[in-house]
Each structure stands twice: as structure tokens, then as C-alpha cells.
Amino acid sequence: MTDSCRKINVGFVGFGEVNTPRPMIDDRCAAVAETLRQAGLNLTVAAPVADDPDGAQAARAIVELSAEPFDALVVCIAGWIPSWAVFRVIEPYKHLPMVLLGLSGWQDGERFVTTADQAGTTALRMPMTEMGYRFKYVVTRRGGALPLDNIVSWCRAADAAAKLKTSMIGMAGYRDMRLYGTMYDGISLKGRIGPEIEHFDLLELQRLMDGIDGAQVAELAAETRTRWTFLKEPRPGTVENSVRLYLAIRKKIEARGYNAFSYTDVDGIKKLMGFAPAGALTLLHDHLNIPTVPENDSLGSVTQLMAQALTGQIGAFLEFYEFTDTGALMGVPDYVPAEIVDGRVTVLPNAFGDFGEGLLNVSRLKTGNVTLIRLTASGNVYRMHVATGRARVPEPWEEAGWAPPAPQLPSLEIDLDGDVDTFIQNVMSQHYILTYGDNREPLRDLCRILDIDYDSII
């Protein structure tokens, strides 16, 4: 299961020229390391390295860094340092994302004192680029504070990239409604991004449902009735169907250790089982911190994994219903996780078209600043489309086809930053993943680490 609360493991090593007074290097590197710890990073620290002629300090630092595994390395330049000493230390970690961090001097009375930190970083930046290192170049401006957010963002992105390499998505069926935009190439996805998608048949869920104890279903159905707000009384069996399907999905997820989940919705559960799965997925989000998206949306699910790893949020999906002069009306015709609900989860027993009654989630959604993201692929080229905006409560609206009285679906009216026409002309899918706040920097960092084209309308 996804552990969004785990510590981010980072290596840290400082550098300063052999003729610079050692306390100036040691003290400033130690202060930076402590600041990074306070920001939530779990550090493996090597003592600072100078360019002693026989390279003994570099050799010692390599041993110290090998004490614990980490997913990113902060290369802290606290003064001028001949580049060979740095490369000797960092070469064994060339496969990892790095931060090339340059410190700044300090005020001593009327004079400013510097150890030529940026002479060290500027001598390294181009060679590191040419040698294929994946790094973020961060400098501390004279008289300014340590650019902590930039460092932490990159380390968080490195941690997310490492998580993706071992992630597994469970998917019941494939290509719901014969959609094209939900498909994926397994080799490029595994090779470039990392997740494995494991497919299984809906028959497995049906068999799991058949084996669930009736008393357990009745107990959870009663508890669910007290926790959610029901806008009308459901038909006999409606709540129990949702509970039974939820328990079956949960068993499958826990047995296989999935980090995300998707499923055949319209041509699967609704068509073959005869009811909408919205209630079951709403229950799943009440009990498990796992992102889900319907309709076998493969790269939508990968986008959710990225969002959760970077932000700790669930990364709920929304789809487009209307475009406006300032943005878009976005909503979902089935379920939303409680994490993005404003108030209590509210459900309406209802049916759509020829499908039987299910528990439609009609909760009110949280508003505020948001970031919309979507990963897509064209052959072996992956692209991330990103937009920020402000989400507000939409005007009253309904989707045609629901049994009367038609519900207002969970939705937001999002006023986008930047040019709306540019966003529309580059839209990548009916599903975009919603996160709250401005998350562009860690997304941009993750794309750099994974060699994904980053496209923002800002």
C-alpha cells in the first residue's frame, strides 16, 4: 500500500577547499543539514570533503554515505572546491537525482565574507550536465536565506520517482467503453516511469463477493447508514450491494498489495453486475488511502500515484462537463473520496439509463486553489499537462439521463490561471487529477527526473 507519510531518505555531503579554515566549512554544512532535518528529510550525512592530494577525505565520505540507502543526494558546496574532489565522491551515486547546492557568505561587521561558494558550483554545473547527472542547481543569494523549498521539492520528487519504480496498479478489465485515451504501453511505462499494471477479470471480484459473510455485510451496511447522509431511502439491497463489492475490492487490493486501483465501469460492473459501483468506491476511500479512477484509465491512475507521492493527497479525478470563458465545469458522475468532501459524505440512491440503482455520491467538494494534472504518452514520449486555478462552488446544473429528480453531481467550477484557450487546445483526456494548492514545482521536478515533457499554461 502507498505510504505517503514515510520519511524522505536523502544523502548529504559538503565540500570546501583544503586551504579554507575548516570550521567555516564544517559549521555551515552542519547548519544546512540541521535545517533539512527540521524540514522532514531523513539524512545520511558524510563529513565535509576537501581536496587533499591523496583523496583520503573523498574516500572517507563514500564510506560514510554508504551507511544507509537514500533516493537523492544533496551536494553542498560551502566554498571553492576543485571539481575532481566532488566527482570522486558523487560518481557512485550518479544514478540518483542530486541537488547541487551553493551556500553564501556572511556579514562580518561592515564587510561581507565569502568562501567563493559559487565559484565551486559554477565550475561543476556544466560538467555535471555534460556527464549526464540528473540534478537541480540551487544557489543561495548573497544576504538571502537558504532556498529550502527548492531543495525539499527536488528531494520529494526523487522520493516519488523511487516509489513509482516499485508501484503496482490493480486493474479489473481493460479499455472500458473501447476508449482510446485510457490505454497504455506496458514496456515504456515500466521502463520510463516504473509502475506495473496488473490486470484481472471481474469474475474474481464476483467470486470474492459470493464468499463474503452476510453478517459482515449487514454490520457494515448499518454502520454506513449512520456515517453518510442519505438524501432518500435506498431500495432493499442497494447499500448491501455496495458493501459487498467494497469488501471484495478491498480483499483483492490487500492480497496483491496494490498502490492504486482502476476497473471496468460501464461495460463491466454496471453492465454485468447490474448496479453502479459508486457506493463501493466511496466506502473504499473511507477505509483505505489508495487512489482510484474508473474506466480502466491507465495513465490517469499513474498520474494519481505521482500526485499522492508528491503531495500526500489522494489525487481525486474529475472530468470535464463544460468549458467556460474563465475555465471549466468539472465533476464526476459517481464517487469522490471523503478527503475532498466539504462536510459529510452525501449519497443519493439513483439510477442512470438502463443500469440499476446504486449509491451516487453527491457530496459538496472543497474549494480553493488547485492544480490539475494529467500524464499522457505518444509512443515512448511522456508528457505532463499542468494547470493551476481557483475552484469554487458551481451554479446549479444537472446531467441529463439520471432518474428524476436529477442530482447535482460532485463538481467544481475552476477558473484557470493563464490562457484558457491554450489549455483547451492542449487538453489530454476527459479525466484530470485534482490536487489542492500550487504543486507545480514538485511536479516540474519529477518530470525532470523521469524525463517527462512538462507543459503548463502558466
N, C-alpha and C positions, 0 to 999 in steps of 0.2 A: 504494500500500500504506500501511497505517497506520504512522505514525512516532511511537510513544509516547515516544521519547527526545528529541524536538525541544524546544528551549528555548521557554518561555512568554514571549511578547513583550508588554511592559507599558509604558505611558507613565506618567511620574511628574512631578508639578508641585506645589511647595509654595507656601504663602501666609502672609503676615503683614502686619499693619497698618503703614502708612508711618511712623508715629512710634515703632514698636518698634525698638530697636537692631538693625541689620541682622545683625550676627554671630550674635545669638541665633536668628534665623530660619534663616540660611544653614547654620550648624553642625549644628543639629538635623535639618534636612531632609537634609543630606548624610549624616548618620549613619543615618537611616532608609533612604535609598536604598542605602547600602552593605550594610545588613542584608538587604534584599530581594535584592540581587545574590548574597549568600552563600547565600541560601535557594534559588537556582537560577533566579531571574527575570532575563530579559534586558531591561534598562531603556533606554528613551529618555527622557532627563531634560531638563526645562526648568528654568532657574534660578528661584528663588522670585520670587513676584509680590507687589508691594504695590499699594495703592490710590492710585497717583499720579494727580492730577486728569485728565491728558490720556490716561490709559490706555496709555502707552507700554510699560510693563512687561508688561501683558497681551498687547499686540500682539507683543512680542518672544517671549513664551512660546509663542504659537500657531505662530510660525515655527520655533522650536526643536523643538516636538513633531512637526512635520510632516516631520522629517528621516527617520524610519523608520516603517513601519506597525506597529501593535500592536493587540491584541484586548481590552485592558482599560486603564483609566486610574485611577491612584491619585491622589486629590486630597488632599494632605497639608496639614492646617490646623495651622500651628505657632504660631498666635496669633490674636487678634481680627482679623477682616478684613471690611470691608463687602461684602455678598454680591454686589453688582454686579461687582466685580473678578473674583470666581470665575466667575460665569456668563459673563462675556465670554471667558474662556479655554476653558471646557469646552463651550460651546454647539456648536462644530463637531464635537464628539465625542459628541453626545447619543445617537447610535445605538449606542454601545458601553457595555458594563457598566462601572461605576465603583465604586471604594471611596472613601467619604467617611471619611477618617481624621483623628481628632483626637489630637494629641500631649498630653503632660502637662508640667508644670513640673519644677523640680528643687530639691533641698535645698541651701541656701547657709548653712552653719553651723547656727544654731538656727532659721533661718527658711526657709520654703518660698517659692520664687519662681515665679510663673505669668505667662504672657503671655495668659491668658484664651482658651486654645485652644478650650475647649468653648463659650464664647460664640460663637465663629465657627461651630462645627459645628451648634449648636442653632438658629442663625439660618438655616442652609442646609437642614436635614433636611426640614422640611415643604415649603418651596418646591420643592425638588428632586422630592419625591414628587408634588406637585400638577402639576408641569410634565412628568411622565411619564418622568423619568430612572429607569433601572434601576441601583440601587446598593445596596451593603451599608454600613451605618453601623457603624463600628468606632471605639470610643473607648479611649484609654489611661487607666487609672485612676490617680489620684494615688499615687505611690510604687510603681506596678506596672510590669511590663515591657511592651514593645510587643506587642500581640496578633498576633504573626506568623502563627500558624497560621490565624487567621480571614482574614487578608489573602491568604495564599497559596492557601487553599481557594477563595476567590472568583475569584482570577486563574486558577486551574486550571480552574474551571468555565467561565469566559469563554473560555479556550482550547479547551475541549471543545466549547462551543457553536459556535465558529468552525469547528472540524474537521467537525462534523456537517453544516454547510451545504454542504460540498463532498464529502461521503462518498457512495460508491456501493456498494450491496449487490448481489452477483450471486446470482440465484435460478434454479435449474433447475426449471421447472414452477411449479405454484401449487396451493394448497389440497389438500395430501396428505390422503388418507382422508376428504375432504369435511369437514374440520374447520371450525368457525366461528371459533374463537378465534385462528386464525393469519392471518386476512385483515386487510386494511388499506385505508384510503382514500388514494390517491396524492396528491391535491391537498392535503388537510390535512396529510399527513405532510411533504410538501415545503415547504409554506408555513409550518408551525408549527415543525417540528423541523429539517428540512433534507435528510436523505438521499434519494437516488434509488434505487429498486429496479429493477434491470434483469433482466427475465425472458428465459430462453432455453429451448429444448427439450432433453430428454435426448438426442435424436438427435445434437446437436452433440458431446456427450461420447462417444457411441458412435463417431462418425466419428474423433474425436481418438484414441480408444483403438485403432482399427483402423490408424492411421498411425504408432503408436509402434514404434520399433525393438526387435526381440526381444532383441538383445544388451543393450540398456539395461535392459530388464525383468529379465533374468536376473542382471545385475550388482547391481541394487538389491535384488532378492529375496534374493540371497545375503548382502548386507550387512545386510539387515533381520533375517535369521535369527540373526545374531550379536549384534545390538543388543537385541533383545527376548527375553524369556523365554517360551518356548512350553511350555504345560502338557501338550501331547500333539502327536504328529506330524500335520501337516495332510495332507489328501488332495492328490494331484498337481494342480497348477494353482491351489490356493486362494490361496497367497501371491502368485503371479503375477497373478491377477485383481485383487487389492488394489493391487498395484504399478501395473498398467496403468491402473486407474481413477484412482489418485492422480496419476499423471503427466498424465492428460487434464484432471483438475480444475485442476491447477497451471497447465497451459498456458492454460486459459481465464481463470483469475484474473489471471495475469501479463499476458496480452494485453489485458485490459479494465481493469486497474488497480483491481480490486475491493478494498474495505476490509473486507468481511465476506462470508460465503457461506452459503447455505442450499439445500436441494434436496428434491425429492420422494423420500421414503424407501420407505415401504411400498408405495404404488401406483406407484412409479417404479423405482428401481434394483433393489430386491428382486424386484418382480414382473416387470419387463421384461428385466433382465439376469441374474436367476436367482441372485444371491448378495447377502449383506449387505455394505454399504459401510463397515462399522466399521473394517476394517483400512486402507482407503484414507484415511479421515479421520484416523485415528491417525497415519499417515505424514505427512499434510498438516501436522498440528500439530508433528511433529518437525522440519519443514523451513521452515515459514512461520509468522510471528507474526500470524495472522489468525483472528479469532473465527468459529466456525461453529456452526450449530444445525440439526437435521434438521426434516423435516416441513413445510417452507415456512413456518416460524414467523417472520413478517414483523417484528412488533414485538419479538419475542424477539431477533432479530438487531439491531434498533435499540438495544435495551437493552444488548446486548453492546458495541456501539460506544461507548455512553455510559460503560460500566464501564471499558473499556480506556482511553479518553481521560482519565478522571478518576484512575485508579489505576495505569495501566501494566500491569495484569494482563490475562490473556486473557479473563476473564469467561466461564468454562465454564457450560454449562447442566446443571441437574439437574431431575428430575421427581419428583412425589410418588408414593410407593407406599403408605404408611400414615401416619396421624396417631396421635400418642401423647398421653399426658397432659401431657407437657412440650414437645412439638414435633412433629417429623415424621421419618419414614424417607424419605430422598431418594436416588435413584440414577439410573443410565442403562442402558438395555438394549443398548448398542452401543459407544460410544467415549468417551474422555476425553483431553484434551490432557496431554502429559507434564508440563506446568508444574504441574499439581495432583496429580501422582502421587507417592506416598511410596515411593521406591526405583525399581526398574526397571519399565519398561512390561511388563506381563504379558498375554499373549493366549491364548485358548483357541479352537481351531478347533471350531465348533459350528454347529448349525442350529436354527432356530425355526420351528415349524409346517411349512408347505409350502415354505419358502424353502430354497435350497441352502446348503451350508456357507460360512461366512465366518469372518473372524478377529475374534472377540468380545474386546473389551478388558475384562479382569477385574482391572485394577490396583487396588492399595490406594491410597486417597486421603489427602491430608494433612488433619490435624485442626487444631483451634484456633478462635479467634474468627473469625466470618464475618458477612458482610452479604448478605442475599438481596434481590434487586431484580427488579421487573417493571414495564415500561411497558405501559399499556393505553389504549384510546381508546373513547369513546362519542360518536359524531358528531365534532364538532370539539373536544371536550373531552378532553385527555390527562391521565392520572393515573399517578403513580409509587407503587407499593406497596413498602414497605421494611420489613425486619425484621432484627434482629441476634440472634446466639445463639452457642452453642459447639458445634462439630462434633466428634463422637467416633466411634470405630470401632463399627460396629453389631454386634449379636448375629448369629449365623449365620442366614441366611434364603435363600430362593430364589424365583424367579418361575416359576410353572407354565407349561409349554409348551416348555421347552428340552429338547433331546435329552439323555438321561441319560448321565453324572451331571450334574445341573443345576448350572450355575455360580452362585457368589455374585457378583452384579453389582457394579461400582464404586459405592460408596454411602457415605453418612454418616448417622448419627443426630444430628439437630440439636435441641438444647434451646434453645428460643426465649426471648428476653427478653420481658417483658411478658405480656399475657394471650393464651393460645393460642387460646381460643375466638374472640376478636376477630379474630385473624389468619385463622382458618379461615372465618369468616363473610364475610371480605373477600377471599378468595383469588381471583386473577385469571386463572390459567392453570395447565395441567399443568407448564409449564416456568417455572422461575425461574433467574435468573442469579446465580452464586456468586462473591463476592469475599472475600478474606481480610482480616481486620481490621475495624475500625469505620469505615465510609466514609459515614456519614450526613451529615456536614456538607457535603462537596463535592457529594453528591447533592442535598441540600436547596438548595444554592446554584445548581446547574444548573437545577433546577426553577423557581426564582425567575426566572432569566434567561430561560428559554424559556416561562414562563407555564404550567407544568405543575402540576397539583394534586399536592401531596406528602402521602402518607398513610403514617404509621409507627405501629406498635403500641406504640411507647415514648412 
